[in-house]
Amino acid sequence: MSVKIGAHVGLADAVTEARTMGADVVQVFLSDPQAWKVPPLEYPGGAEAFRTATAEAGVDVVVHAPYVINVASTNNRIRIPSRKLLQQIMTGAGEIGAKGVVVHGGHVTAQDDPAKGFDNWRKAIESLKTDVPVLIENTAGGDHSMARRLDRIEQLWAAVQQADSDVEVGFTLDTCHAWAGGLDLSSVVDDIRSITGRVDLVHANDSRDAAGSGADRHTNFGAGEIPEELLLAVIRAAGAPVVCETKGDVGTDITWLRERL
């Protein structure tokens, strides 16, 4: 099976790391994932130089939006800065030639009507100006999450499809999040495709915790709770580019995948 495989890496060393690991694709942050500000691009020569270097290396790039973004929130102090930050990230992603921007589905509070969160997503898509696809990612925990369980993902997808916008919306399937979120990995690709019609990117990670735990704790392949063949079956069924996000020896994870797919 031939799919593009890579890892989340530091932006400044993205090309060097990709070459060292033999990666076809890299995922990067454009800013501190826990911060609300986007600093100047930390790459010699800036965005144009980065875009040229990755193109010459034959490496595709995806950007992961900061974790603090929650465009579903009903709290103006969170939702409005989230939209502003997401726009900044989308703009930066376009400048470096990224194939997409991964964004977590976000959540509302126990006191909120989930429908408000879904509609806030619609409004967020309508507010964006970008040619880069927004790749909504399923999440691992939270009873009030927008993208943990299939029924919520279905409602979220319906909302963004109603947006009066030309922005392309796609889907990132995280194996650890799906496992911890209580989704059935034996059918998750078909389940997601029945809702969205697509899986654009796979975050391939093992899970330190049990199925349905709600714990977002990635680990290297073979060191977690997801059965090997089940994990591989998800990746094969998706047939989409793969990004490994573990903090250990990611190069070993890439080799592990290549030997088995």
LUMMAR-852382 format. One record per residue: x, y, z of N, C-alpha, C in turn; residue in three letters. Coordinates in pm, whole numbers. Layout:
# residues N
+--------+--------+--------+--------+--------+--------+--------+--------+--------+---------+
|     nx |     ny |     nz |    cax |    cay |    caz |     cx |     cy |     cz | residuo |
+--------+--------+--------+--------+--------+--------+--------+--------+--------+---------+
|      X |      Y |      Z |      X |      Y |      Z |      X |      Y |      Z |     ala |
...
+--------+--------+--------+--------+--------+--------+--------+--------+--------+---------+
END
This chain:
# residues 261
+--------+--------+--------+--------+--------+--------+--------+--------+--------+---------+
|     nx |     ny |     nz |    cax |    cay |    caz |     cx |     cy |     cz | residuo |
+--------+--------+--------+--------+--------+--------+--------+--------+--------+---------+
|     85 |   -119 |      0 |      0 |      0 |      0 |     88 |    124 |      0 |     met |
|     54 |    221 |    -85 |    135 |    342 |    -96 |     58 |    463 |    -45 |     ser |
|     95 |    509 |     73 |     39 |    632 |    128 |    155 |    718 |    176 |     val |
|    131 |    847 |    179 |    234 |    937 |    230 |    235 |    927 |    383 |     lys |
|    355 |    911 |    438 |    371 |    894 |    582 |    472 |    995 |    635 |     ile |
|    441 |   1056 |    747 |    532 |   1153 |    806 |    503 |   1174 |    953 |     gly |
|    541 |   1292 |   1002 |    532 |   1316 |   1145 |    517 |   1464 |   1174 |     ala |
|    477 |   1492 |   1298 |    476 |   1630 |   1345 |    620 |   1665 |   1384 |     his |
|    669 |   1776 |   1330 |    808 |   1816 |   1353 |    815 |   1964 |   1383 |     val |
|    930 |   2008 |   1429 |    953 |   2150 |   1449 |    966 |   2220 |   1316 |     gly |
|    905 |   2336 |   1304 |    905 |   2407 |   1176 |   1045 |   2441 |   1128 |     leu |
|   1129 |   2490 |   1217 |   1262 |   2536 |   1179 |   1347 |   2425 |   1117 |     ala |
|   1326 |   2300 |   1162 |   1406 |   2188 |   1115 |   1322 |   2090 |   1032 |     asp |
|   1210 |   2136 |    979 |   1115 |   2046 |    914 |   1177 |   1967 |    799 |     ala |
|   1251 |   2034 |    711 |   1306 |   1966 |    594 |   1415 |   1867 |    636 |     val |
|   1501 |   1909 |    727 |   1607 |   1820 |    776 |   1549 |   1697 |    842 |     thr |
|   1449 |   1717 |    928 |   1386 |   1605 |    997 |   1315 |   1513 |    899 |     glu |
|   1248 |   1571 |    801 |   1179 |   1489 |    702 |   1277 |   1399 |    627 |     ala |
|   1389 |   1456 |    589 |   1490 |   1378 |    517 |   1548 |   1268 |    605 |     arg |
|   1573 |   1300 |    732 |   1629 |   1202 |    825 |   1535 |   1084 |    845 |     thr |
|   1404 |   1114 |    854 |   1304 |   1010 |    880 |   1251 |    947 |    752 |     met |
|   1284 |   1006 |    639 |   1225 |    957 |    514 |   1078 |    989 |    504 |     gly |
|   1039 |   1103 |    559 |    898 |   1141 |    562 |    853 |   1204 |    431 |     ala |
|    730 |   1175 |    392 |    670 |   1233 |    272 |    588 |   1358 |    306 |     asp |
|    551 |   1369 |    433 |    465 |   1477 |    479 |    507 |   1518 |    619 |     val |
|    498 |   1646 |    650 |    525 |   1692 |    786 |    409 |   1780 |    832 |     val |
|    388 |   1777 |    962 |    291 |   1864 |   1025 |    366 |   1959 |   1118 |     gln |
|    330 |   2086 |   1115 |    401 |   2185 |   1196 |    302 |   2277 |   1266 |     val |
|    349 |   2340 |   1373 |    280 |   2453 |   1434 |    340 |   2581 |   1377 |     phe |
|    256 |   2683 |   1361 |    306 |   2815 |   1323 |    325 |   2904 |   1445 |     leu |
|    280 |   2855 |   1561 |    291 |   2932 |   1685 |    285 |   2837 |   1802 |     ser |
|    305 |   2889 |   1922 |    290 |   2810 |   2043 |    146 |   2758 |   2048 |     asp |
|    126 |   2627 |   2055 |    -11 |   2572 |   2050 |    -98 |   2612 |   2169 |     pro |
|    -36 |   2665 |   2275 |   -113 |   2707 |   2392 |   -124 |   2859 |   2403 |     gln |
|    -85 |   2930 |   2298 |    -83 |   3077 |   2303 |   -177 |   3135 |   2198 |     ala |
|   -212 |   3264 |   2223 |   -306 |   3333 |   2135 |   -237 |   3422 |   2032 |     trp |
|   -105 |   3430 |   2036 |    -33 |   3516 |   1943 |     46 |   3433 |   1843 |     lys |
|     55 |   3487 |   1721 |    133 |   3422 |   1616 |    258 |   3505 |   1590 |     val |
|    375 |   3454 |   1626 |    499 |   3529 |   1604 |    542 |   3522 |   1459 |     pro |
|    640 |   3601 |   1420 |    697 |   3587 |   1285 |    745 |   3444 |   1264 |     pro |
|    736 |   3397 |   1141 |    773 |   3260 |   1110 |    919 |   3233 |   1146 |     leu |
|    942 |   3129 |   1223 |   1077 |   3095 |   1268 |   1146 |   3007 |   1166 |     glu |
|   1176 |   3069 |   1051 |   1248 |   2997 |    946 |   1332 |   3097 |    868 |     tyr |
|   1459 |   3068 |    848 |   1546 |   3162 |    775 |   1489 |   3192 |    636 |     pro |
|   1468 |   3319 |    609 |   1413 |   3356 |    480 |   1263 |   3364 |    478 |     gly |
|   1199 |   3323 |    589 |   1055 |   3336 |    601 |    974 |   3234 |    523 |     gly |
|    847 |   3268 |    500 |    751 |   3174 |    441 |    792 |   3130 |    301 |     ala |
|    840 |   3223 |    220 |    876 |   3187 |     83 |    990 |   3087 |     80 |     glu |
|   1087 |   3106 |    168 |   1201 |   3013 |    174 |   1156 |   2876 |    222 |     ala |
|   1066 |   2874 |    320 |   1014 |   2746 |    371 |    937 |   2673 |    261 |     phe |
|    854 |   2748 |    192 |    773 |   2689 |     84 |    863 |   2631 |    -25 |     arg |
|    967 |   2703 |    -60 |   1061 |   2656 |   -161 |   1135 |   2532 |   -115 |     thr |
|   1181 |   2534 |     10 |   1260 |   2422 |     63 |   1178 |   2293 |     69 |     ala |
|   1054 |   2302 |    115 |    970 |   2182 |    125 |    932 |   2131 |    -14 |     thr |
|    908 |   2223 |   -106 |    875 |   2182 |   -243 |    992 |   2111 |   -308 |     ala |
|   1112 |   2165 |   -290 |   1231 |   2103 |   -349 |   1260 |   1966 |   -287 |     glu |
|   1224 |   1951 |   -159 |   1244 |   1824 |    -90 |   1133 |   1723 |   -120 |     ala |
|   1027 |   1768 |   -188 |    915 |   1681 |   -219 |    834 |   1644 |    -96 |     gly |
|    826 |   1735 |      0 |    756 |   1709 |    126 |    629 |   1793 |    134 |     val |
|    517 |   1728 |    154 |    392 |   1800 |    176 |    388 |   1853 |    319 |     asp |
|    315 |   1962 |    338 |    307 |   2025 |    470 |    161 |   2044 |    511 |     val |
|    131 |   2006 |    634 |      4 |   2043 |    695 |     34 |   2119 |    823 |     val |
|    -55 |   2207 |    859 |    -39 |   2289 |    980 |   -142 |   2245 |   1083 |     val |
|    -98 |   2237 |   1208 |   -192 |   2211 |   1317 |   -221 |   2343 |   1387 |     his |
|   -348 |   2379 |   1394 |   -387 |   2503 |   1461 |   -363 |   2491 |   1611 |     ala |
|   -346 |   2603 |   1680 |   -325 |   2599 |   1826 |   -441 |   2530 |   1899 |     pro |
|   -407 |   2464 |   2008 |   -506 |   2393 |   2087 |   -607 |   2488 |   2153 |     tyr |
|   -567 |   2612 |   2175 |   -654 |   2706 |   2246 |   -776 |   2746 |   2164 |     val |
|   -772 |   2724 |   2034 |   -884 |   2764 |   1948 |  -1008 |   2680 |   1980 |     ile |
|  -1118 |   2749 |   2002 |  -1247 |   2683 |   2023 |  -1356 |   2770 |   1961 |     asn |
|  -1374 |   2755 |   1830 |  -1471 |   2839 |   1760 |  -1615 |   2801 |   1794 |     val |
|  -1635 |   2687 |   1861 |  -1770 |   2646 |   1900 |  -1819 |   2717 |   2025 |     ala |
|  -1729 |   2774 |   2102 |  -1763 |   2830 |   2233 |  -1873 |   2936 |   2224 |     ser |
|  -1958 |   2939 |   2325 |  -2060 |   3043 |   2335 |  -2009 |   3164 |   2412 |     thr |
|  -1887 |   3153 |   2464 |  -1823 |   3262 |   2538 |  -1753 |   3355 |   2439 |     asn |
|  -1798 |   3478 |   2430 |  -1740 |   3573 |   2335 |  -1590 |   3592 |   2354 |     asn |
|  -1544 |   3581 |   2480 |  -1403 |   3602 |   2508 |  -1316 |   3487 |   2459 |     arg |
|  -1379 |   3377 |   2425 |  -1306 |   3263 |   2369 |  -1334 |   3252 |   2219 |     ile |
|  -1461 |   3262 |   2181 |  -1498 |   3241 |   2042 |  -1440 |   3345 |   1947 |     arg |
|  -1451 |   3473 |   1983 |  -1403 |   3579 |   1894 |  -1250 |   3574 |   1876 |     ile |
|  -1171 |   3562 |   1985 |  -1026 |   3545 |   1965 |   -991 |   3416 |   1889 |     pro |
|  -1074 |   3314 |   1906 |  -1049 |   3189 |   1835 |  -1063 |   3208 |   1684 |     ser |
|  -1166 |   3280 |   1644 |  -1184 |   3306 |   1500 |  -1069 |   3390 |   1445 |     arg |
|  -1028 |   3490 |   1523 |   -918 |   3575 |   1479 |   -789 |   3496 |   1465 |     lys |
|   -761 |   3412 |   1565 |   -639 |   3331 |   1561 |   -644 |   3230 |   1447 |     leu |
|   -759 |   3168 |   1427 |   -771 |   3071 |   1318 |   -746 |   3138 |   1184 |     leu |
|   -797 |   3260 |   1165 |   -772 |   3331 |   1041 |   -623 |   3358 |   1022 |     gln |
|   -555 |   3395 |   1129 |   -411 |   3419 |   1119 |   -336 |   3292 |   1080 |     gln |
|   -378 |   3180 |   1137 |   -314 |   3052 |   1107 |   -343 |   3011 |    962 |     ile |
|   -466 |   3031 |    918 |   -501 |   2997 |    780 |   -419 |   3081 |    682 |     met |
|   -403 |   3208 |    712 |   -325 |   3296 |    626 |   -180 |   3250 |    621 |     thr |
|   -123 |   3220 |    738 |     14 |   3171 |    745 |     32 |   3039 |    673 |     gly |
|    -68 |   2951 |    684 |    -61 |   2822 |    617 |    -59 |   2839 |    466 |     ala |
|   -138 |   2934 |    418 |   -138 |   2962 |    275 |     -2 |   3012 |    228 |     gly |
|     61 |   3094 |    310 |    190 |   3152 |    272 |    300 |   3047 |    262 |     glu |
|    292 |   2940 |    343 |    396 |   2837 |    337 |    358 |   2721 |    246 |     ile |
|    242 |   2730 |    181 |    202 |   2626 |     87 |    146 |   2501 |    151 |     gly |
|     84 |   2514 |    267 |     29 |   2398 |    338 |    -90 |   2339 |    264 |     ala |
|   -106 |   2208 |    277 |   -216 |   2136 |    214 |   -345 |   2146 |    295 |     lys |
|   -334 |   2184 |    421 |   -452 |   2194 |    505 |   -414 |   2238 |    644 |     gly |
|   -514 |   2279 |    722 |   -495 |   2318 |    862 |   -586 |   2232 |    949 |     val |
|   -526 |   2158 |   1040 |   -600 |   2072 |   1133 |   -650 |   2156 |   1249 |     val |
|   -780 |   2146 |   1277 |   -842 |   2222 |   1386 |   -927 |   2128 |   1470 |     val |
|   -909 |   2131 |   1601 |   -992 |   2050 |   1689 |  -1136 |   2098 |   1687 |     his |
|  -1227 |   2004 |   1710 |  -1370 |   2036 |   1702 |  -1421 |   2129 |   1809 |     gly |
|  -1351 |   2137 |   1921 |  -1393 |   2227 |   2028 |  -1509 |   2172 |   2110 |     gly |
|  -1566 |   2258 |   2195 |  -1671 |   2213 |   2285 |  -1755 |   2332 |   2333 |     his |
|  -1868 |   2298 |   2391 |  -1950 |   2395 |   2463 |  -1952 |   2353 |   2609 |     val |
|  -2026 |   2423 |   2692 |  -2035 |   2386 |   2834 |  -2161 |   2306 |   2860 |     thr |
|  -2171 |   2253 |   2981 |  -2287 |   2172 |   3018 |  -2416 |   2252 |   3012 |     ala |
|  -2408 |   2383 |   3030 |  -2527 |   2468 |   3030 |  -2571 |   2510 |   2890 |     gln |
|  -2488 |   2482 |   2789 |  -2516 |   2526 |   2653 |  -2597 |   2425 |   2573 |     asp |
|  -2673 |   2475 |   2480 |  -2736 |   2391 |   2379 |  -2630 |   2359 |   2275 |     asp |
|  -2597 |   2231 |   2252 |  -2494 |   2197 |   2154 |  -2518 |   2259 |   2017 |     pro |
|  -2644 |   2282 |   1984 |  -2677 |   2341 |   1854 |  -2609 |   2476 |   1836 |     ala |
|  -2590 |   2548 |   1944 |  -2522 |   2678 |   1936 |  -2377 |   2660 |   1896 |     lys |
|  -2316 |   2555 |   1949 |  -2177 |   2526 |   1914 |  -2162 |   2489 |   1768 |     gly |
|  -2254 |   2408 |   1718 |  -2249 |   2371 |   1577 |  -2269 |   2493 |   1488 |     phe |
|  -2364 |   2578 |   1526 |  -2389 |   2697 |   1446 |  -2272 |   2795 |   1452 |     asp |
|  -2202 |   2797 |   1566 |  -2082 |   2881 |   1575 |  -1974 |   2832 |   1480 |     asn |
|  -1970 |   2703 |   1458 |  -1877 |   2650 |   1358 |  -1914 |   2699 |   1218 |     trp |
|  -2043 |   2698 |   1189 |  -2088 |   2748 |   1059 |  -2044 |   2893 |   1040 |     arg |
|  -2066 |   2973 |   1142 |  -2028 |   3114 |   1134 |  -1877 |   3131 |   1120 |     lys |
|  -1803 |   3044 |   1187 |  -1656 |   3051 |   1178 |  -1609 |   3024 |   1035 |     ala |
|  -1666 |   2924 |    973 |  -1629 |   2894 |    834 |  -1667 |   3010 |    744 |     ile |
|  -1781 |   3070 |    767 |  -1824 |   3184 |    685 |  -1734 |   3305 |    703 |     glu |
|  -1669 |   3314 |    819 |  -1584 |   3431 |    845 |  -1445 |   3419 |    785 |     ser |
|  -1405 |   3297 |    745 |  -1269 |   3275 |    698 |  -1249 |   3321 |    554 |     leu |
|  -1129 |   3371 |    531 |  -1084 |   3402 |    395 |   -956 |   3322 |    373 |     lys |
|   -967 |   3214 |    296 |   -853 |   3125 |    276 |   -878 |   3032 |    159 |     thr |
|   -770 |   2989 |     95 |   -777 |   2885 |     -7 |   -730 |   2751 |     48 |     asp |
|   -692 |   2750 |    175 |   -641 |   2629 |    238 |   -756 |   2554 |    306 |     val |
|   -767 |   2424 |    286 |   -875 |   2349 |    351 |   -864 |   2348 |    503 |     pro |
|   -978 |   2356 |    570 |   -988 |   2340 |    715 |  -1018 |   2193 |    741 |     val |
|   -931 |   2125 |    814 |   -946 |   1982 |    840 |   -987 |   1959 |    985 |     leu |
|  -1116 |   1945 |   1009 |  -1167 |   1927 |   1145 |  -1126 |   1790 |   1198 |     ile |
|  -1074 |   1789 |   1321 |  -1024 |   1665 |   1382 |  -1117 |   1617 |   1492 |     glu |
|  -1141 |   1485 |   1493 |  -1216 |   1426 |   1604 |  -1135 |   1434 |   1733 |     asn |
|  -1204 |   1445 |   1845 |  -1138 |   1461 |   1974 |  -1166 |   1343 |   2067 |     thr |
|  -1084 |   1331 |   2171 |  -1086 |   1211 |   2255 |  -1186 |   1217 |   2370 |     ala |
|  -1200 |   1334 |   2432 |  -1278 |   1339 |   2555 |  -1380 |   1451 |   2558 |     gly |
|  -1453 |   1455 |   2669 |  -1548 |   1563 |   2692 |  -1689 |   1527 |   2650 |     gly |
|  -1782 |   1534 |   2744 |  -1921 |   1502 |   2714 |  -1988 |   1611 |   2630 |     asp |
|  -1925 |   1726 |   2623 |  -1985 |   1838 |   2549 |  -1901 |   1877 |   2428 |     his |
|  -1820 |   1782 |   2381 |  -1736 |   1804 |   2264 |  -1819 |   1806 |   2137 |     ser |
|  -1771 |   1880 |   2039 |  -1838 |   1889 |   1910 |  -1802 |   1773 |   1818 |     met |
|  -1690 |   1705 |   1844 |  -1641 |   1606 |   1747 |  -1584 |   1481 |   1813 |     ala |
|  -1645 |   1440 |   1925 |  -1599 |   1316 |   1988 |  -1678 |   1196 |   1935 |     arg |
|  -1809 |   1203 |   1943 |  -1894 |   1091 |   1904 |  -1956 |   1115 |   1767 |     arg |
|  -1999 |   1005 |   1705 |  -2047 |   1014 |   1567 |  -2169 |   1104 |   1553 |     leu |
|  -2260 |   1102 |   1650 |  -2379 |   1185 |   1637 |  -2343 |   1333 |   1638 |     asp |
|  -2243 |   1369 |   1717 |  -2199 |   1508 |   1722 |  -2123 |   1545 |   1593 |     arg |
|  -2041 |   1455 |   1547 |  -1969 |   1481 |   1422 |  -2068 |   1501 |   1308 |     ile |
|  -2175 |   1423 |   1308 |  -2278 |   1438 |   1204 |  -2344 |   1575 |   1210 |     glu |
|  -2376 |   1621 |   1331 |  -2438 |   1752 |   1346 |  -2340 |   1865 |   1310 |     gln |
|  -2214 |   1847 |   1348 |  -2112 |   1946 |   1314 |  -2095 |   1955 |   1163 |     leu |
|  -2089 |   1840 |   1099 |  -2069 |   1839 |    955 |  -2187 |   1903 |    883 |     trp |
|  -2306 |   1875 |    929 |  -2424 |   1936 |    868 |  -2418 |   2088 |    880 |     ala |
|  -2370 |   2137 |    994 |  -2362 |   2281 |   1015 |  -2261 |   2347 |    922 |     ala |
|  -2142 |   2288 |    910 |  -2040 |   2353 |    827 |  -2075 |   2343 |    679 |     val |
|  -2151 |   2240 |    642 |  -2192 |   2229 |    503 |  -2297 |   2334 |    466 |     gln |
|  -2362 |   2390 |    567 |  -2461 |   2495 |    544 |  -2398 |   2634 |    535 |     gln |
|  -2268 |   2642 |    561 |  -2200 |   2771 |    559 |  -2203 |   2832 |    419 |     ala |
|  -2230 |   2960 |    416 |  -2227 |   3035 |    290 |  -2083 |   3076 |    265 |     asp |
|  -2006 |   2982 |    212 |  -1861 |   3001 |    201 |  -1805 |   2907 |     96 |     ser |
|  -1694 |   2949 |     33 |  -1622 |   2863 |    -60 |  -1507 |   2789 |      7 |     asp |
|  -1490 |   2809 |    137 |  -1381 |   2743 |    210 |  -1405 |   2592 |    210 |     val |
|  -1301 |   2517 |    175 |  -1312 |   2371 |    174 |  -1295 |   2319 |    316 |     glu |
|  -1386 |   2231 |    357 |  -1379 |   2169 |    489 |  -1358 |   2019 |    471 |     val |
|  -1254 |   1967 |    536 |  -1224 |   1826 |    530 |  -1217 |   1767 |    671 |     gly |
|  -1165 |   1645 |    680 |  -1167 |   1575 |    810 |  -1034 |   1507 |    837 |     phe |
|   -987 |   1522 |    961 |   -870 |   1451 |   1011 |   -916 |   1347 |   1112 |     thr |
|   -879 |   1223 |   1089 |   -916 |   1113 |   1179 |   -796 |   1075 |   1264 |     leu |
|   -807 |   1097 |   1394 |   -701 |   1061 |   1488 |   -735 |    926 |   1551 |     asp |
|   -646 |    828 |   1535 |   -674 |    692 |   1584 |   -679 |    685 |   1736 |     thr |
|   -588 |    757 |   1803 |   -591 |    760 |   1949 |   -719 |    825 |   2000 |     cys |
|   -755 |    937 |   1940 |   -877 |   1007 |   1981 |  -1001 |    920 |   1959 |     his |
|  -1004 |    852 |   1844 |  -1119 |    768 |   1814 |  -1131 |    654 |   1916 |     ala |
|  -1020 |    591 |   1946 |  -1016 |    481 |   2043 |  -1059 |    530 |   2182 |     trp |
|   -996 |    636 |   2227 |  -1026 |    690 |   2360 |  -1166 |    751 |   2365 |     ala |
|  -1213 |    801 |   2251 |  -1345 |    862 |   2246 |  -1460 |    764 |   2241 |     gly |
|  -1427 |    636 |   2228 |  -1531 |    534 |   2230 |  -1584 |    496 |   2093 |     gly |
|  -1516 |    537 |   1986 |  -1559 |    498 |   1852 |  -1509 |    357 |   1821 |     leu |
|  -1579 |    288 |   1734 |  -1544 |    152 |   1695 |  -1442 |    159 |   1582 |     asp |
|  -1317 |    126 |   1611 |  -1213 |    138 |   1511 |  -1232 |     41 |   1394 |     leu |
|  -1306 |    -67 |   1415 |  -1326 |   -162 |   1307 |  -1414 |   -105 |   1196 |     ser |
|  -1490 |     -1 |   1228 |  -1580 |     58 |   1128 |  -1567 |    209 |   1118 |     ser |
|  -1470 |    269 |   1191 |  -1467 |    414 |   1204 |  -1447 |    488 |   1072 |     val |
|  -1367 |    432 |    983 |  -1344 |    500 |    855 |  -1474 |    505 |    775 |     val |
|  -1543 |    392 |    768 |  -1671 |    390 |    697 |  -1773 |    480 |    766 |     asp |
|  -1770 |    479 |    899 |  -1865 |    562 |    975 |  -1843 |    710 |    946 |     asp |
|  -1716 |    751 |    947 |  -1685 |    891 |    920 |  -1717 |    927 |    775 |     ile |
|  -1682 |    840 |    684 |  -1709 |    868 |    543 |  -1859 |    873 |    514 |     arg |
|  -1937 |    797 |    589 |  -2082 |    802 |    567 |  -2138 |    938 |    607 |     ser |
|  -2066 |   1008 |    695 |  -2107 |   1141 |    740 |  -2046 |   1250 |    653 |     ile |
|  -1916 |   1242 |    631 |  -1842 |   1350 |    566 |  -1813 |   1326 |    418 |     thr |
|  -1812 |   1199 |    380 |  -1776 |   1164 |    244 |  -1626 |   1163 |    221 |     gly |
|  -1547 |   1182 |    329 |  -1403 |   1196 |    309 |  -1326 |   1176 |    439 |     arg |
|  -1203 |   1132 |    427 |  -1102 |   1138 |    532 |   -977 |   1190 |    463 |     val |
|   -933 |   1311 |    500 |   -825 |   1378 |    429 |   -688 |   1351 |    489 |     asp |
|   -685 |   1319 |    617 |   -559 |   1301 |    689 |   -582 |   1207 |    805 |     leu |
|   -483 |   1123 |    834 |   -489 |   1036 |    951 |   -379 |   1075 |   1048 |     val |
|   -417 |   1102 |   1172 |   -321 |   1113 |   1280 |   -308 |    973 |   1339 |     his |
|   -199 |    906 |   1306 |   -181 |    767 |   1346 |   -102 |    761 |   1476 |     ala |
|   -173 |    730 |   1583 |   -112 |    723 |   1716 |   -171 |    606 |   1793 |     asn |
|    -87 |    539 |   1869 |   -137 |    440 |   1964 |   -189 |    517 |   2086 |     asp |
|   -262 |    448 |   2174 |   -322 |    513 |   2291 |   -271 |    449 |   2419 |     ser |
|   -228 |    533 |   2513 |   -181 |    481 |   2641 |   -295 |    424 |   2725 |     arg |
|   -419 |    465 |   2693 |   -532 |    429 |   2779 |   -634 |    342 |   2708 |     asp |
|   -727 |    291 |   2785 |   -825 |    196 |   2734 |   -927 |    261 |   2643 |     ala |
|   -992 |    180 |   2563 |  -1098 |    228 |   2475 |  -1208 |    295 |   2556 |     ala |
|  -1253 |    412 |   2509 |  -1360 |    483 |   2576 |  -1317 |    561 |   2698 |     gly |
|  -1186 |    566 |   2726 |  -1136 |    633 |   2846 |  -1153 |    784 |   2841 |     ser |
|  -1159 |    840 |   2721 |  -1166 |    985 |   2706 |  -1032 |   1054 |   2724 |     gly |
|   -925 |    976 |   2739 |   -792 |   1032 |   2766 |   -714 |   1053 |   2636 |     ala |
|   -673 |   1176 |   2612 |   -596 |   1210 |   2493 |   -448 |   1194 |   2524 |     asp |
|   -403 |   1068 |   2523 |   -262 |   1041 |   2554 |   -205 |    947 |   2448 |     arg |
|   -129 |   1007 |   2356 |    -69 |    932 |   2248 |     53 |    855 |   2298 |     his |
|     82 |    745 |   2231 |    207 |    675 |   2257 |    252 |    607 |   2128 |     thr |
|    375 |    558 |   2129 |    431 |    495 |   2010 |    362 |    363 |   1979 |     asn |
|    368 |    325 |   1852 |    304 |    201 |   1810 |    360 |     82 |   1889 |     phe |
|    268 |     -2 |   1935 |    307 |   -120 |   2010 |    325 |    -97 |   2158 |     gly |
|    321 |     29 |   2200 |    338 |     61 |   2342 |    206 |     96 |   2409 |     ala |
|     97 |     90 |   2333 |    -32 |    131 |   2387 |   -135 |     20 |   2386 |     gly |
|   -261 |     61 |   2388 |   -372 |    -32 |   2404 |   -440 |    -72 |   2274 |     glu |
|   -412 |     -2 |   2163 |   -481 |    -34 |   2038 |   -417 |   -156 |   1973 |     ile |
|   -494 |   -261 |   1944 |   -437 |   -378 |   1878 |   -373 |   -341 |   1744 |     pro |
|   -258 |   -398 |   1718 |   -180 |   -362 |   1600 |   -260 |   -372 |   1472 |     glu |
|   -327 |   -485 |   1450 |   -399 |   -504 |   1324 |   -517 |   -409 |   1310 |     glu |
|   -578 |   -373 |   1423 |   -689 |   -279 |   1419 |   -641 |   -140 |   1378 |     leu |
|   -528 |   -101 |   1434 |   -469 |     28 |   1400 |   -429 |     33 |   1252 |     leu |
|   -366 |    -72 |   1205 |   -325 |    -78 |   1065 |   -444 |    -81 |    971 |     leu |
|   -551 |   -149 |   1013 |   -671 |   -157 |    930 |   -734 |    -20 |    909 |     ala |
|   -732 |     63 |   1013 |   -785 |    200 |   1001 |   -705 |    278 |    898 |     val |
|   -573 |    270 |    906 |   -486 |    344 |    815 |   -506 |    296 |    672 |     ile |
|   -514 |    163 |    654 |   -536 |    109 |    519 |   -670 |    153 |    463 |     arg |
|   -773 |    147 |    546 |   -908 |    183 |    498 |   -917 |    330 |    462 |     ala |
|   -848 |    414 |    536 |   -854 |    558 |    510 |   -783 |    593 |    380 |     ala |
|   -667 |    532 |    356 |   -593 |    558 |    234 |   -549 |    703 |    218 |     gly |
|   -539 |    773 |    330 |   -504 |    916 |    330 |   -363 |    935 |    383 |     ala |
|   -303 |   1052 |    360 |   -172 |   1078 |    420 |   -174 |   1058 |    571 |     pro |
|    -62 |   1012 |    625 |    -52 |    976 |    767 |     51 |   1064 |    837 |     val |
|     12 |   1117 |    952 |    104 |   1192 |   1037 |    111 |   1126 |   1173 |     val |
|    231 |   1093 |   1218 |    252 |   1037 |   1352 |    283 |   1152 |   1446 |     cys |
|    222 |   1152 |   1564 |    235 |   1266 |   1655 |    300 |   1233 |   1788 |     glu |
|    357 |   1117 |   1801 |    418 |   1080 |   1929 |    546 |   1158 |   1953 |     thr |
|    582 |   1174 |   2080 |    701 |   1250 |   2115 |    827 |   1166 |   2125 |     lys |
|    809 |   1035 |   2118 |    926 |    948 |   2126 |   1000 |    943 |   1993 |     gly |
|   1052 |    828 |   1958 |   1125 |    811 |   1834 |   1026 |    799 |   1719 |     asp |
|    987 |    914 |   1663 |    886 |    914 |   1558 |    939 |    846 |   1433 |     val |
|   1069 |    855 |   1409 |   1128 |    787 |   1294 |   1105 |    638 |   1301 |     gly |
|   1111 |    581 |   1421 |   1085 |    439 |   1439 |    939 |    407 |   1407 |     thr |
|    848 |    497 |   1446 |    707 |    477 |   1414 |    683 |    477 |   1264 |     asp |
|    750 |    567 |   1192 |    736 |    572 |   1047 |    786 |    442 |    985 |     ile |
|    902 |    395 |   1032 |    957 |    268 |    982 |    862 |    153 |   1012 |     thr |
|    808 |    153 |   1133 |    713 |     49 |   1176 |    595 |     43 |   1081 |     trp |
|    542 |    159 |   1045 |    427 |    164 |    954 |    466 |    116 |    814 |     leu |
|    577 |    166 |    764 |    617 |    129 |    627 |    637 |    -22 |    613 |     arg |
|    686 |    -84 |    717 |    710 |   -229 |    710 |    583 |   -310 |    712 |     glu |
|    472 |   -249 |    757 |    349 |   -324 |    777 |    236 |   -289 |    681 |     arg |
|    243 |   -174 |    620 |    136 |   -137 |    528 |    157 |   -199 |    390 |     leu |
+--------+--------+--------+--------+--------+--------+--------+--------+--------+---------+
END
